[in-house]
Amino acid sequence: MPAFKKAIRSIVNWSLSPKRFEFMAIGVLTTLIGLMILVIPTPDLTSALSNTLGFILDDLTMSAGQEGFLYTTVLLCLLPLIFRLPLPRLFEVYAKFGMLLVLSFVLKTGMKHITEVPRPYTLQLSQSELVDSPETFYAQDAIQRELIIESAQDIFSPWRLKHWEGETNYSMPSGHTIFVAICVMFWGGFLLAQQQKTLMALLVFWGVGVGFSRLWLGMHWPLDVMVSLVCAASLNLLVPNVTAPNWISRITFKKSRA
């Protein structure tokens, strides 16, 4: 047991210094999304969405949803390969990113069950007299919820209804925003460390766009989005830095000598 503890301590540590770029990245994202929430008015969910705006918002939200998060993850995980990081560093980067992703999913799922905050569109459904109240909506089973949303086709934009039908669970926190925040925080920090400020700015722009799409489609309240950002930053405090075990370094050394 002492040997096991020693081995664990040799590959993990909770020093904040290596995380400074990650906190800078999440700080920039949080500031910009906060400003966006203050400046942009609350969307009218009964308003029409042009096909252009609907297409953009649809693509943004899907890039962080079930349809596209895997592609986004793979694309971001190519960055260390593009910058030709050595094998030990690859292990460290992927191990920590993997821990952040898994823990963010667990945290998001648990918090939704605890908070049980209705999504914004459920309030709009009740105001349109399609359901008595948001609580009544959530008292239905999944199939009945989708039927209620389908009955609103003449009132709301199909760009919005598409996402309402696909996500009838609770609102807080925003899983899309947590995923985006983890990606921007971790990979934005990685890019800052590599002095790739332009790529980092593009990543932040994507993150702000996803946050905007969640609000404009009626999927989340502003507080949901901000709580998600805080959750991501908190996870970064808790998740340790990873140091590659010695056997990986030895593999790299042998390859360099071959």
Helices and strands as residue ranges (DSSP letters): H 2-11, E 12-13, G 17-19, H 20-39, H 51-62, H 69-77, H 79-82, H 87-115, H 120-127, H 134-139, H 142-150, H 158-166, H 175-193, H 197-216, H 222-238, E 241-242, H 246-257
